[in-house]
Amino acid sequence: MNGLLRPIVRALRYRLRASRSGSKIQLGRGIQFRGRLDIRGDGHVIIGDDVVIDTAPGDFRSFVTIYTHAPDAVVTIGPRARLYGARVSCRYRVDIGPDALVEEAGIADTDFHSLDRKRGEPLDEHADHCRVVIGKRASLGARSIVAKGVTIGSDVVVCPGAVVTRSLPSGAFAAGNPARVVDKLKA
Amino acid sequence: MDGRFTTGKLLSFAKGLRSSPRHAAQMILAVIRGTAYAFYFRIARRSVIIRLPFLAYERVSINGPGRVEIGPHCAVYANVFQGLNIVTLSAAARVTIGRACSLGGLTIRAARQVAIGDRTMTAYSLVQDALMCDSASMKSANASGRLVEPVNIGRNVWLASSSCILAGTSIGDDSVISQGACTLGVKVGGFALATGNLHTRSLSIEQLLKLKGCA
């Protein structure tokens, strides 16, 4: 009974919070809150219809986090996307496409700190070249990382443990640190 | 190190009890906790068999419909705040862990088969025999015959921190998987060092030790 009630209670709680936030948090219809969702920051978060929010497989302590670090930051999650313990940090813009699968991966569109000794804000970042786009039906494996400025095409598979620092074409299978296209998936 | 309770080990435990009571107390608690886990799984989940003695210094989490067997004299330690986390993704999945293994921060996700040999030592690492754990993705992967393959880890293997052992990997006895290494569909021979993400070629540990003057 607990397993049935908890998603319902979660859904009510998040919708209440979304309604209090004005237009900053927009939740679509039919979202399944199988795990906890933590949204922080003043930015905009738009979650599409029928998205699945869940923990990493078997790890009930993990949860989906979406943190925005500026009022003009925008995170959009497309319809029917599945997030399992995903961690999203957004300073500018992060777009996750429809039917995408993100398993326990980290996505960040900023380096957070500069390379110089003071470790201040990065000076060379701009919304145009930091935006992260995850394509339709793309899959990000466990413990992978997507860095700033990356565009991942549709139907891409990113191997667990990969660190994606460059954009990947549609249909690619990428693995490694830094991630390289291993081969193209059959069409 | 074969994990048996020899007289020598009992004597050294008694000495340890006197010299470091705190560690001895932690060990006793680990034995009690491990025994409780073994009995809990024996009663609540028939498909999970943990053989005693089993020491649990950190949390043990075993989920999923598949079969899990853990050999005797294994111990679970904390590594990067995590203990042992096993998930079987299907009823046909099978996870076997040999005897006298030191498991710290280990996460296993099995869709088909993961086998770990005796005396294996793990740090914060991931062992996964399917590329993606989501059931819909696994179905499409099975349909395309792609990348849901068993993982076999030999005896006395060391999985260093942040390593990923993925589908189709076979690791020989006495090998070492380096920190941050990621293996996918490769065979690592015996007594070899595997580095890199993705790992492609192993180094012979015997040669390395000779170069270092340690062999």
Interface residues (C-beta under 8 A of the other chain):
Chain A: P57 G58 D59 F60 R82 Y84 L101 E103 S139 G141 A142 R143 V157 C159 P160 G161 A162 V163 A175 G176 N177 V182 K186
Chain B: S61 N63 G64 N85 I86 V87 L89 T107 R109 L126 Q128 L131 M132 C133 D134 S137 S144 C164 L166 G180 C182 L184 G196 N197 L198
